[in-house]
Amino acid sequence: MQEHKKITAPDKETFYKILNVRLEGLLASESNWLANLSNAAAHLYTNLDTINWSGFYLLNEGELILGPFQGKTACTRIKIGKGVCGAAVAQKSTQLVPDVHLFPGHIACDCASNSEIVIPIIKDGVIFGVLDIDSPIKERFDEIDQKYLEVFVQKLNKYIDWNFISKGIPVVEL
């Protein structure tokens, strides 16, 4: 049985260290990609304060397709280069957006979202998708969030065989 106790910590860095240790605990005993991505999305949604969506978009045939998530229903397909998620893939870098309403081409799946962070999932030079987290609070995410959410994705890479899920796109082809 999994522990569902919400993480409490004296500061943000300690919080993320605990979050990432618990993530490994969730992933280590399971090999199924769907179960692991579902639990990862729920782990974020349960523990991160002031967010309204957490989940994954996975690359398939040149576009991002909605994967496991927590929150309101979401856009099912996003083209590379479109919106914050598509920009993360096209630019091969994390997108830290303090105010989504100022982001050119932002795709509003939930009108309550005001800030967003999107981390590309890159393993062995191939992009397989993105981790996407939205918040109703402007400037909700900062460099500390970015640092530790990038570690979160690295831990996912350790336990998930992305080739089984997504064909991905080699970084050099973008």
PAZA-609706 format. One line per 5 residues: number of its first residue (from 1); their letters; for each residue x, y, z of N, C-alpha, C. Coordinates in nm, 3 decimals, decimal comma. Layout:
BEGIN
NUM> a> X/Y/Z/X/Y/Z/X/Y/Z | ...
This chain:
BEGIN
1> mqehk> 0,084/-0,118/0,000/0,000/0,000/0,000/0,089/0,125/0,000 | 0,053/0,222/-0,084/0,131/0,344/-0,095/0,096/0,444/0,014 | 0,197/0,520/0,054/0,176/0,627/0,152/0,118/0,747/0,079 | 0,011/0,803/0,134/-0,054/0,917/0,069/-0,047/1,043/0,155 | 0,045/1,046/0,248/0,058/1,160/0,337/0,120/1,277/0,260
6> kitap> 0,054/1,393/0,266/0,105/1,511/0,196/0,239/1,553/0,256 | 0,329/1,593/0,169/0,463/1,632/0,212/0,459/1,767/0,281 | 0,522/1,774/0,397/0,543/1,902/0,464/0,694/1,916/0,482 | 0,744/2,037/0,460/0,888/2,061/0,470/0,912/2,206/0,511 | 1,027/2,233/0,573/1,055/2,370/0,619/1,087/2,467/0,506
11> dketf> 1,127/2,416/0,389/1,159/2,504/0,277/1,137/2,429/0,145 | 1,139/2,504/0,037/1,108/2,448/-0,094/1,208/2,341/-0,139 | 1,337/2,364/-0,115/1,436/2,265/-0,158/1,419/2,133/-0,084 | 1,395/2,139/0,045/1,372/2,017/0,123/1,246/1,947/0,074 | 1,143/2,026/0,046/1,018/1,969/-0,008/1,046/1,888/-0,134
16> ykiln> 1,120/1,947/-0,227/1,146/1,879/-0,354/1,235/1,756/-0,336 | 1,328/1,763/-0,244/1,412/1,645/-0,219/1,326/1,528/-0,169 | 1,232/1,558/-0,079/1,140/1,454/-0,030/1,050/1,405/-0,143 | 0,996/1,499/-0,223/0,910/1,464/-0,335/0,980/1,366/-0,429 | 1,105/1,395/-0,461/1,178/1,312/-0,556/1,218/1,177/-0,498
21> vrleg> 1,247/1,172/-0,368/1,274/1,042/-0,304/1,148/0,957/-0,306 | 1,035/1,017/-0,274/0,908/0,942/-0,276/0,872/0,898/-0,418 | 0,906/0,979/-0,517/0,881/0,939/-0,656/0,955/0,809/-0,687 | 1,081/0,803/-0,648/1,157/0,680/-0,673/1,092/0,562/-0,604 | 1,038/0,583/-0,485/0,967/0,476/-0,415/0,846/0,428/-0,492
26> llase> 0,776/0,522/-0,558/0,660/0,485/-0,639/0,699/0,408/-0,765 | 0,809/0,447/-0,825/0,848/0,391/-0,955/0,928/0,261/-0,946 | 1,004/0,246/-0,840/1,101/0,136/-0,832/1,039/-0,003/-0,839 | 0,920/-0,019/-0,786/0,860/-0,153/-0,781/0,763/-0,181/-0,896 | 0,754/-0,089/-0,991/0,659/-0,105/-1,102/0,732/-0,083/-1,233
31> snwla> 0,706/-0,166/-1,331/0,772/-0,151/-1,460/0,678/-0,098/-1,569 | 0,549/-0,092/-1,542/0,454/-0,047/-1,644/0,458/0,105/-1,658 | 0,479/0,152/-1,779/0,491/0,296/-1,804/0,364/0,371/-1,769 | 0,248/0,315/-1,801/0,122/0,385/-1,775/0,099/0,402/-1,626 | 0,123/0,298/-1,550/0,108/0,306/-1,404/0,205/0,408/-1,347
36> nlsna> 0,329/0,408/-1,395/0,429/0,500/-1,341/0,399/0,646/-1,376 | 0,359/0,674/-1,499/0,325/0,812/-1,535/0,200/0,858/-1,462 | 0,104/0,769/-1,445/-0,019/0,804/-1,372/0,014/0,839/-1,228 | 0,095/0,756/-1,163/0,133/0,784/-1,025/0,218/0,910/-1,013 | 0,305/0,934/-1,110/0,388/1,054/-1,108/0,301/1,180/-1,117
41> aahly> 0,202/1,180/-1,206/0,111/1,294/-1,218/0,032/1,315/-1,090 | -0,017/1,207/-1,031/-0,092/1,217/-0,905/-0,003/1,263/-0,791 | 0,120/1,216/-0,789/0,217/1,254/-0,685/0,239/1,406/-0,687 | 0,256/1,462/-0,805/0,272/1,607/-0,817/0,145/1,680/-0,776 | 0,033/1,635/-0,828/-0,096/1,703/-0,804/-0,132/1,702/-0,656
46> tnldt> -0,101/1,593/-0,588/-0,132/1,580/-0,446/-0,042/1,667/-0,360 | 0,082/1,684/-0,400/0,181/1,747/-0,312/0,217/1,891/-0,345 | 0,208/1,932/-0,470/0,241/2,071/-0,503/0,125/2,162/-0,468 | 0,153/2,265/-0,391/0,049/2,361/-0,354/0,017/2,452/-0,473 | -0,103/2,498/-0,475/-0,154/2,596/-0,572/-0,126/2,559/-0,718
51> inwsg> -0,153/2,434/-0,752/-0,152/2,397/-0,894/-0,292/2,345/-0,929 | -0,327/2,355/-1,057/-0,458/2,306/-1,100/-0,448/2,199/-1,210 | -0,325/2,163/-1,249/-0,309/2,057/-1,349/-0,165/2,008/-1,345 | -0,148/1,877/-1,353/-0,015/1,818/-1,369/-0,028/1,694/-1,456 | 0,061/1,682/-1,551/0,052/1,565/-1,637/0,154/1,565/-1,747
56> fylln> 0,132/1,474/-1,840/0,228/1,448/-1,946/0,163/1,456/-2,083 | 0,240/1,506/-2,178/0,208/1,495/-2,319/0,322/1,415/-2,381 | 0,288/1,316/-2,463/0,387/1,227/-2,522/0,389/1,243/-2,673 | 0,510/1,247/-2,729/0,523/1,262/-2,874/0,481/1,136/-2,947 | 0,401/1,158/-3,050/0,357/1,048/-3,135/0,333/1,105/-3,274
61> egeli> 0,406/1,054/-3,371/0,392/1,097/-3,510/0,400/1,249/-3,524 | 0,496/1,309/-3,456/0,524/1,450/-3,473/0,435/1,548/-3,399 | 0,353/1,499/-3,308/0,273/1,590/-3,226/0,263/1,536/-3,084 | 0,231/1,625/-2,991/0,214/1,585/-2,852/0,073/1,535/-2,829 | 0,061/1,418/-2,768/-0,068/1,357/-2,738/-0,083/1,351/-2,587
66> lgpfq> -0,200/1,386/-2,539/-0,228/1,385/-2,396/-0,198/1,248/-2,335 | -0,126/1,249/-2,224/-0,096/1,128/-2,149/-0,160/1,135/-2,011 | -0,113/1,055/-1,917/-0,168/1,056/-1,782/-0,159/1,195/-1,718 | -0,266/1,234/-1,648/-0,269/1,366/-1,586/-0,365/1,368/-1,469 | -0,360/1,478/-1,393/-0,454/1,507/-1,285/-0,501/1,650/-1,306
71> gktac> -0,631/1,673/-1,295/-0,687/1,806/-1,314/-0,806/1,799/-1,408 | -0,848/1,916/-1,456/-0,961/1,921/-1,549/-0,922/1,859/-1,683 | -1,024/1,826/-1,762/-0,997/1,772/-1,895/-0,905/1,868/-1,971 | -0,828/1,812/-2,064/-0,724/1,891/-2,129/-0,727/1,875/-2,280 | -0,653/1,963/-2,346/-0,634/1,952/-2,491/-0,569/1,816/-2,519
76> triki> -0,616/1,749/-2,622/-0,564/1,614/-2,648/-0,444/1,612/-2,742 | -0,431/1,711/-2,829/-0,319/1,714/-2,923/-0,262/1,856/-2,931 | -0,129/1,863/-2,931/-0,060/1,991/-2,942/0,051/1,976/-3,045 | 0,055/2,067/-3,140/0,158/2,063/-3,244/0,291/2,116/-3,188 | 0,400/2,062/-3,237/0,532/2,109/-3,197/0,544/2,257/-3,233
81> gkgvc> 0,590/2,337/-3,137/0,604/2,480/-3,157/0,483/2,560/-3,115 | 0,373/2,494/-3,085/0,249/2,563/-3,047/0,230/2,558/-2,896 | 0,192/2,670/-2,837/0,169/2,675/-2,693/0,298/2,653/-2,615 | 0,285/2,649/-2,483/0,402/2,632/-2,397/0,461/2,492/-2,413 | 0,376/2,391/-2,420/0,425/2,253/-2,437/0,499/2,236/-2,569
86> gaava> 0,440/2,284/-2,676/0,503/2,274/-2,807/0,633/2,352/-2,815 | 0,638/2,467/-2,745/0,761/2,547/-2,741/0,872/2,473/-2,667 | 0,838/2,402/-2,560/0,939/2,325/-2,485/1,004/2,220/-2,574 | 0,924/2,158/-2,660/0,978/2,058/-2,752/1,062/2,127/-2,860 | 1,007/2,230/-2,923/1,077/2,298/-3,032/1,209/2,359/-2,986
91> qkstq> 1,209/2,415/-2,864/1,330/2,481/-2,813/1,419/2,387/-2,732 | 1,370/2,265/-2,708/1,446/2,164/-2,633/1,487/2,215/-2,496 | 1,398/2,292/-2,433/1,432/2,348/-2,302/1,307/2,371/-2,219 | 1,328/2,377/-2,089/1,219/2,404/-1,995/1,162/2,542/-2,022 | 1,030/2,550/-2,017/0,959/2,677/-2,033/0,900/2,715/-1,898
96> lvpdv> 0,951/2,822/-1,839/0,906/2,874/-1,711/0,828/3,001/-1,742 | 0,695/2,995/-1,732/0,610/3,104/-1,779/0,536/3,166/-1,661 | 0,578/3,286/-1,617/0,515/3,349/-1,501/0,371/3,395/-1,525 | 0,340/3,431/-1,651/0,205/3,475/-1,686/0,171/3,419/-1,825 | 0,090/3,315/-1,827/0,060/3,249/-1,955/-0,013/3,341/-2,053
101> hlfpg> -0,081/3,442/-2,001/-0,156/3,533/-2,088/-0,063/3,621/-2,171 | 0,063/3,629/-2,130/0,162/3,706/-2,205/0,247/3,618/-2,296 | 0,222/3,487/-2,294/0,300/3,393/-2,376/0,237/3,387/-2,515 | 0,314/3,423/-2,619/0,258/3,421/-2,755/0,211/3,280/-2,794 | 0,086/3,270/-2,835/0,032/3,143/-2,880/-0,009/3,047/-2,769
106> hiacd> -0,021/3,098/-2,647/-0,061/3,011/-2,535/-0,192/2,941/-2,567 | -0,199/2,812/-2,537/-0,320/2,733/-2,557/-0,389/2,722/-2,421 | -0,507/2,781/-2,409/-0,578/2,784/-2,281/-0,671/2,664/-2,268 | -0,619/2,555/-2,211/-0,704/2,438/-2,186/-0,792/2,463/-2,064 | -0,741/2,537/-1,967/-0,816/2,574/-1,846/-0,798/2,723/-1,826
111> casns> -0,906/2,799/-1,838/-0,898/2,945/-1,829/-0,853/2,992/-1,690 | -0,855/2,903/-1,590/-0,810/2,939/-1,456/-0,657/2,941/-1,445 | -0,588/2,882/-1,541/-0,441/2,877/-1,535/-0,381/3,013/-1,564 | -0,285/3,054/-1,480/-0,217/3,182/-1,497/-0,066/3,169/-1,512 | -0,009/3,058/-1,467/0,134/3,034/-1,487/0,155/2,887/-1,518
116> eivip> 0,272/2,857/-1,574/0,294/2,721/-1,621/0,444/2,691/-1,625 | 0,477/2,566/-1,603/0,613/2,519/-1,624/0,604/2,389/-1,704 | 0,687/2,380/-1,807/0,689/2,261/-1,893/0,833/2,216/-1,908 | 0,857/2,090/-1,873/0,991/2,032/-1,880/0,992/1,927/-1,990 | 1,080/1,942/-2,091/1,088/1,839/-2,194/1,148/1,710/-2,137
121> iikdg> 1,098/1,598/-2,184/1,150/1,468/-2,143/1,248/1,424/-2,251 | 1,377/1,438/-2,219/1,484/1,406/-2,314/1,569/1,295/-2,255 | 1,588/1,189/-2,332/1,674/1,079/-2,287/1,757/1,032/-2,406 | 1,886/1,025/-2,387/1,979/0,980/-2,492/1,961/1,059/-2,621 | 1,942/1,191/-2,607/1,932/1,277/-2,724/1,800/1,273/-2,799
126> vifgv> 1,699/1,211/-2,739/1,567/1,201/-2,803/1,462/1,261/-2,710 | 1,374/1,346/-2,767/1,263/1,402/-2,690/1,143/1,309/-2,704 | 1,087/1,269/-2,590/0,974/1,177/-2,590/0,843/1,243/-2,549 | 0,850/1,363/-2,493/0,730/1,432/-2,448/0,766/1,542/-2,351 | 0,666/1,582/-2,271/0,686/1,688/-2,172/0,609/1,657/-2,044
131> ldids> 0,661/1,712/-1,935/0,587/1,721/-1,809/0,533/1,862/-1,805 | 0,404/1,877/-1,782/0,336/2,006/-1,784/0,265/2,027/-1,650 | 0,288/2,143/-1,588/0,221/2,177/-1,462/0,169/2,319/-1,472 | 0,041/2,337/-1,439/-0,025/2,467/-1,445/-0,066/2,513/-1,305 | -0,076/2,645/-1,289/-0,121/2,702/-1,163/-0,214/2,820/-1,188
136> piker> -0,312/2,840/-1,100/-0,397/2,958/-1,111/-0,328/3,084/-1,058 | -0,210/3,069/-1,000/-0,135/3,180/-0,941/-0,028/3,227/-1,038 | -0,027/3,357/-1,069/0,080/3,412/-1,153/0,212/3,400/-1,077 | 0,318/3,376/-1,153/0,453/3,363/-1,098/0,463/3,253/-0,992 | 0,385/3,147/-1,007/0,386/3,035/-0,910/0,518/2,959/-0,913
141> fdeid> 0,579/2,948/-1,030/0,698/2,866/-1,046/0,823/2,953/-1,057 | 0,933/2,903/-0,999/1,059/2,976/-1,004/1,173/2,881/-1,040 | 1,296/2,931/-1,028/1,413/2,851/-1,066/1,431/2,728/-0,977 | 1,387/2,736/-0,852/1,396/2,618/-0,763/1,301/2,510/-0,813 | 1,178/2,550/-0,847/1,083/2,454/-0,905/1,144/2,392/-1,030
146> qkyle> 1,199/2,475/-1,116/1,258/2,425/-1,240/1,368/2,324/-1,213 | 1,460/2,357/-1,124/1,573/2,268/-1,093/1,524/2,131/-1,048 | 1,431/2,129/-0,953/1,390/2,001/-0,896/1,287/1,926/-0,981 | 1,211/1,998/-1,062/1,122/1,928/-1,155/1,202/1,867/-1,270 | 1,312/1,929/-1,306/1,402/1,866/-1,404/1,464/1,739/-1,345
151> vfvqk> 1,495/1,739/-1,216/1,542/1,617/-1,148/1,431/1,513/-1,148 | 1,307/1,556/-1,125/1,190/1,467/-1,127/1,185/1,393/-1,261 | 1,203/1,466/-1,370/1,201/1,404/-1,504/1,320/1,309/-1,521 | 1,436/1,345/-1,468/1,551/1,255/-1,476/1,522/1,123/-1,404 | 1,451/1,131/-1,293/1,415/1,009/-1,219/1,316/0,926/-1,301
156> lnkyi> 1,222/0,991/-1,368/1,132/0,918/-1,457/1,212/0,846/-1,565 | 1,311/0,915/-1,621/1,394/0,855/-1,726/1,464/0,728/-1,678 | 1,497/0,724/-1,551/1,566/0,608/-1,494/1,476/0,484/-1,494 | 1,345/0,503/-1,479/1,254/0,391/-1,461/1,161/0,361/-1,579 | 1,155/0,451/-1,675/1,060/0,433/-1,785/1,133/0,413/-1,917
161> dwnfi> 1,092/0,312/-1,991/1,143/0,288/-2,125/1,055/0,366/-2,223 | 1,098/0,488/-2,255/1,018/0,576/-2,339/1,000/0,520/-2,479 | 1,096/0,444/-2,528/1,085/0,388/-2,663/0,962/0,299/-2,677 | 0,918/0,241/-2,569/0,800/0,156/-2,570/0,672/0,239/-2,586 | 0,678/0,365/-2,544/0,560/0,452/-2,541/0,552/0,542/-2,663
166> skgip> 0,663/0,607/-2,694/0,665/0,714/-2,792/0,784/0,695/-2,885 | 0,765/0,728/-3,011/0,876/0,718/-3,105/0,977/0,830/-3,081 | 0,933/0,941/-3,023/1,024/1,050/-2,994/1,081/1,112/-3,120 | 1,154/1,219/-3,100/1,220/1,289/-3,210/1,363/1,319/-3,166 | 1,463/1,275/-3,242/1,600/1,310/-3,206/1,616/1,461/-3,197
171> vvel> 1,684/1,507/-3,094/1,701/1,650/-3,070/1,762/1,719/-3,191 | 1,854/1,655/-3,260/1,920/1,716/-3,376/1,824/1,741/-3,492 | 1,709/1,675/-3,494/1,613/1,693/-3,603/1,518/1,810/-3,579 | 1,521/1,868/-3,460/1,430/1,980/-3,430/1,492/2,112/-3,467
